[in-house]
Amino acid sequence: MIYAYFEDTDEHERAKRILGSLETWMIPFISIIELFWFSRGIDLGIKGSRDLLLRYLLDGRTRIIYNSVDDVLDSLMIEDPLDWEDELILLIAEEQGVPIATFDTKLRAKAKERNIPLIPDNEP
């Protein structure tokens, strides 16, 4: 979502193509929270942060997916507690049987270890 929104990013065009090719955007709620904190961290401002979130939340393809309490508890038991957000994303992908669309190399590696399909699928 970040790459698709910010035109000056290296992966902007590719991210736009990927999002445009998908009928449904199953977005983990934790990703919405991360997107908000990211936008605040780069000083996008209140209006800019709100506009960024609204761009995705109001799109008809968006379906927000929530983790269960058990998912949150499981994610806190992983080896590195700082990776709990990634774990929540991985758990949703496994439970929903859907691929993860990301350019994050660390998240991609974790998904590959768990045989979760990736978009784009041709990344290292």
N, C-alpha and C positions, 0 to 999 in steps of 0.2 A: 504494500500500500504506500509506503514511504517513497519508493522509487517511482511509482506511477504518478504520484502527486507532484513531486518536485522535479521540474523540467531540467534543472541543471545537474542531475545525477547521472552517473555513467550508464546505469541500466534503465533509464527512463523509458525509452521507446520499447525495449523488450518487456518491461513490466506492464506497460499499457497494453501491448499485444496479448500478453498472457491473461490479464484481467478481462480484456475484451473478448477473449475466446471462451470464457467460462460462463455457463448458464446461471450458475449459482455460486455465490461467494459465502462459503461456510466459515465465518470468522469467529474464532474463540474470543470470548469476552475479555480474557486477559490481553489479547492483542489490541483491543480497543483501549484498554488502560495503558498499555505500553506506548501506543501511538500518541495518546494524550500527553504522557510524561515526556516523550521524545519531543513533541512540538513545543512544549513549555521549555525544555532544556535548550533548544536552539533559539529561544527568544522569539518565537512566532507571535507571541502576544495572545491575549484572550480571544479576540475576534478571529485571528488566524488559526488558533487551535480549534476553536469552535467550528470554523468553516471546514477545516480538514476532516474533523469527525463527521460533520453533517454530510460531506460529500459521499462518504461511504455508508453511513447509517440510513440515509434517505434513498439510496439506490435500490431499486426493486429486486436486484439480484442478491442483496445482502440477507443472510440468515445468521443471526448471532447464536452461537452455541455456548452453553454454560457447562461448567464442570460441576460434578457432584461433590458433596462434602467428602466422600471417600477418595475422589480424585485429588482433592486438595491435600488430604492427609497423606496419601501415597506420595504425592510430589514433594512433600516436606521430608520424606524419609530417604531421598536419594543421597548419593555420596557427597555431592557438592550442593548445599542448600541454595547457593546463589543461582543455580540453574533451574529453580523450581518453575519459573514461567515456561521455559522450554518443555519441561516435563508435562505441564498442563496441556500444552499444544499437542504434544505427542500422544497423550492419552485420548484426546478428542479424536485425532486422526485414526487411532486404533479402534476406538469405540464406534465411530461413524463409518469406518472403512473407506476413508477418503485420502487422497494424496495431500501433501503439504506443498504450498507454493511459497518458496523462499529462496533468497540469495545468500542467506546466513550460512556460512560454511560449517560452523559448529552445530547448528540445528540440523543441517543436511546430513552431517556425519552420524549424528544420533539416530536420525530417521533411517538411514541406510542400515545401521546395526540392527534395527528392529524390523527391517523389511517393509517400511512404510514408503509407498511410492512418492516420488518427488516431481515437482513442476518448477522449473524446466527439468526434464529427465536426462539431459545430456551434459550436465555439469560434472566436474570431477568429484 
